């Protein structure tokens, strides 16, 4: 094993490990309000396009990292669409005063 493959393996593990807490928190709390649909949709499109390049490369750590990102981005998009709070949940009904809001 050469140094570049070892570096690829270590960085793949580090990147995936750094992403896991975000995924676990999103699944546990079902709170994805800090994400935008545009960001999540664009990330999934970018991963699909990048797949053409990545899968043309020889099998290696980049395949694992890319597959992880594809799955993670898809999960975030699915969870966002499934768990998002609608526009009516974000603000009180018309004519109802929210005591926590500014006058």
Buried (B, 14 or more C-beta within 10 A) or exposed (E): EEEEEEEBBEEBEEEBEEBEEEBEEBEEEBEBEEBEEEBBBEBBEEBEEEBEEBEEEEEBBBBBBBBBBBEBBBBBBEBBEEBBEEEEEEEEEEEEEEEEEEE
